[in-house]
Amino acid sequence: MLAVTPKLQIGNWLYDTQLASLRLRRAVLPTVDRLTVDFPSGVKFEAAPGDDVELELDGGEGSTQVFVGKLSAVTHMPDALRITAHNGALSLARYRPVLALEQVSVGDIIKKLAGDVGVDTGSVVGGPSLALYASDGRATAQDEIARLAGHAAALAVFAGDGTLHVFDAASSGPESDVPLRFGRELLGAEAVAFAADPTTRTVVGDGAGGPGSSLARWPIVDFFGGSAPEAGSDARLRAVPELRTVADARVASQSWGARASARENPVRIRTWLVPTLAPGSRWQLQDAPGTLPISAARITQVIHSVSAGCGLSEVWGYVETAGGAGGGLLGAAAAAIGGLL
């Protein structure tokens, strides 16, 4: 185990050895990232909610920026002080947009929703173009971004620098894939194979023509021209009227099925603190025994924790296969193993 060194900047104050403990959760949207830090009694603290917060973690192999956000709460206790901070995900979760847009791509909608609350964006996929997009205030911008990303078979995450990225789920995320070695960083692992759901999933759009055509607003009785499966006990249909072409609807269908398959094959590992493990990226596990079918997995959530100089990372994800629908989102069949966690 290597020495763990956190560097926490709150406003104009820098804290490192004064921290009693910290816990950082990062995940794929629509989950809201959250940082919680406990200070011992007597630590000088003059920050207030709304101040900038930045966190770097060093597990012994170099410092990595893992969080940029705002102080959202300060809790005073007789023997300690606790702060809570969130990144731009909280702003998106508090915003319920009411707007209508015409002739706009999924990527442009996401950028607008983020820009409305001052969230900076990094790489954002274009995705399908919509003839009309309307939001009536019932859903949060956080939920809308996650839903729209699904139309493009994409994932939405906040990078360690606080920027929002929406990227093709078949490609690498904004942060690099992480090599791990069995017997070195790894402390425990488990993979679960749930009974496969044979249900097919089909997204049905609307309109007789593409977004730029004169028929884009026309409803059509059979969007797929007779090729869609019949709804029933083993086939689900979902209406998404904003999609205007069969090609876009098929991508959304593949993405829907891939997300369902990923839930059937969850994996989880625990390691010594590895700050570079981040949602949206992959881990690459070397020298794993053949009974452990998680040599590579897409990360959906990670919790970094530091206490008494010791750091741990708990990571959730799913196994990918190159031939899965949606560009490799489908989880591979994973044999259940005894959990070490």
Secondary structure, DSSP 8 states (H G I E B T S, - for coil): ----EEEEEETTEEESTT-SEEEEEEESTTS--EEEEEEETT------TT-EEEEEEESSS-EEEEEEEEEEEEEEETTEEEEEEE-HHHHHHH---EEEEEEEEHHHHHHHHHHHTT--EEEE----EEEEEEEESSS-HHHHHHHHHHHTTEEEEE-TTS-EEEEETTS--SS--EEEETTTTEEEEEE--------EEEEE---SS-TTSTTTT---S-TTTT-S---BTTEEEEE-TT--SHHHHHHHHHHHHHHHHHHHSEEEEEEE--TT--TTSEEEEES--TT---SEEEEEEEEEEEETTEEEEEEEEEE--TTSHHHHTS-----------
